[in-house]
Amino acid sequence: MLTLELTDKEKDVLLQAIKTCIEKCRQGGAEAGCSDCETLENILTKVNG
């Protein structure tokens, strides 16, 4: 298991980047609904607790 120590700002930037990617996929970009987006949604859920 990987453990990362992020500042609050780093965490915010990472979460926003994930949300932006997911939104683009939902709009039909990057092969909408691709496995990367599903993985990112799982990461987002884990990080947000």
Backbone as CSV, one residue per row, in Angstrom:
resi,resn,N_x,N_y,N_z,CA_x,CA_y,CA_z,C_x,C_y,C_z
1,MET,0.846,-1.178,0.000,0.000,0.000,0.000,0.888,1.236,0.000
2,LEU,0.506,2.197,-0.783,1.231,3.453,-0.884,0.645,4.466,0.087
3,THR,1.513,5.162,0.799,1.073,6.222,1.696,1.695,7.527,1.226
4,LEU,0.866,8.533,1.057,1.339,9.848,0.636,1.049,10.869,1.714
5,GLU,1.986,11.758,1.903,1.744,12.885,2.795,1.625,14.124,1.916
6,LEU,0.444,14.704,1.900,0.171,15.869,1.074,-0.210,17.051,1.947
7,THR,0.186,18.232,1.496,-0.297,19.427,2.163,-1.771,19.586,1.802
8,ASP,-2.475,20.438,2.523,-3.880,20.685,2.192,-4.016,21.205,0.770
9,LYS,-3.105,22.082,0.351,-3.169,22.634,-0.999,-2.933,21.547,-2.043
10,GLU,-1.954,20.672,-1.810,-1.685,19.577,-2.744,-2.895,18.656,-2.856
11,LYS,-3.516,18.358,-1.721,-4.708,17.511,-1.731,-5.821,18.176,-2.530
12,ASP,-6.043,19.468,-2.314,-7.094,20.191,-3.035,-6.851,20.167,-4.543
13,VAL,-5.599,20.388,-4.954,-5.264,20.388,-6.379,-5.485,19.000,-6.971
14,LEU,-5.052,17.979,-6.273,-5.222,16.609,-6.749,-6.695,16.260,-6.902
15,LEU,-7.483,16.581,-5.897,-8.917,16.281,-5.951,-9.602,17.046,-7.079
16,GLN,-9.227,18.291,-7.289,-9.834,19.072,-8.368,-9.464,18.500,-9.724
17,ALA,-8.224,18.062,-9.878,-7.787,17.460,-11.142,-8.568,16.182,-11.433
18,ILE,-8.781,15.373,-10.410,-9.557,14.146,-10.578,-10.991,14.486,-10.983
19,LYS,-11.592,15.442,-10.295,-12.974,15.832,-10.609,-13.084,16.355,-12.038
20,THR,-12.112,17.140,-12.476,-12.121,17.688,-13.835,-12.022,16.566,-14.860
21,CYS,-11.134,15.610,-14.615,-10.976,14.481,-15.528,-12.266,13.674,-15.633
22,ILE,-12.868,13.379,-14.493,-14.114,12.613,-14.474,-15.203,13.359,-15.243
23,GLU,-15.303,14.651,-15.026,-16.328,15.450,-15.712,-16.118,15.430,-17.222
24,LYS,-14.871,15.545,-17.672,-14.571,15.498,-19.108,-14.971,14.153,-19.693
25,CYS,-14.700,13.060,-18.963,-15.089,11.732,-19.438,-16.598,11.619,-19.550
26,ARG,-17.302,12.144,-18.570,-18.767,12.081,-18.581,-19.350,12.874,-19.745
27,GLN,-18.612,13.879,-20.201,-19.073,14.689,-21.324,-18.694,14.066,-22.661
28,GLY,-18.088,12.890,-22.631,-17.773,12.186,-23.868,-16.317,12.247,-24.279
29,GLY,-15.483,12.893,-23.482,-14.065,12.961,-23.818,-13.343,11.714,-23.355
30,ALA,-12.157,11.525,-23.865,-11.270,10.418,-23.476,-12.015,9.090,-23.309
31,GLU,-12.687,8.693,-24.382,-13.435,7.428,-24.377,-14.361,7.341,-23.162
32,ALA,-15.353,8.170,-23.152,-16.293,8.307,-22.032,-16.525,6.995,-21.296
33,GLY,-16.389,7.077,-19.967,-16.600,5.913,-19.130,-15.433,4.942,-19.123
34,CYS,-14.265,5.415,-19.473,-13.093,4.537,-19.527,-12.713,4.029,-18.139
35,SER,-11.908,2.977,-18.111,-11.530,2.376,-16.834,-10.716,3.338,-15.973
36,ASP,-9.959,4.250,-16.596,-9.207,5.237,-15.814,-10.148,6.110,-15.000
37,CYS,-11.260,6.502,-15.578,-12.215,7.337,-14.853,-12.833,6.576,-13.693
38,GLU,-13.117,5.298,-13.901,-13.657,4.488,-12.818,-12.643,4.390,-11.683
39,THR,-11.374,4.216,-12.027,-10.318,4.156,-11.023,-10.213,5.476,-10.286
40,LEU,-10.276,6.582,-11.027,-10.213,7.894,-10.395,-11.392,8.131,-9.461
41,GLU,-12.574,7.678,-9.847,-13.736,7.827,-8.963,-13.516,7.054,-7.668
42,ASN,-12.917,5.868,-7.753,-12.635,5.074,-6.556,-11.614,5.791,-5.674
43,ILE,-10.590,6.357,-6.291,-9.571,7.111,-5.529,-10.225,8.301,-4.853
44,LEU,-11.049,9.027,-5.578,-11.720,10.203,-5.029,-12.552,9.817,-3.806
45,THR,-13.250,8.709,-3.891,-14.054,8.231,-2.771,-13.176,7.905,-1.568
46,LYS,-12.049,7.248,-1.799,-11.133,6.891,-0.712,-10.542,8.133,-0.062
47,VAL,-10.097,9.101,-0.877,-9.449,10.292,-0.340,-10.440,11.157,0.432
48,ASN,-11.662,11.249,-0.069,-12.680,12.054,0.611,-13.232,11.364,1.837
49,GLY,-12.954,10.072,1.964,-13.389,9.326,3.143,-14.844,9.119,3.151
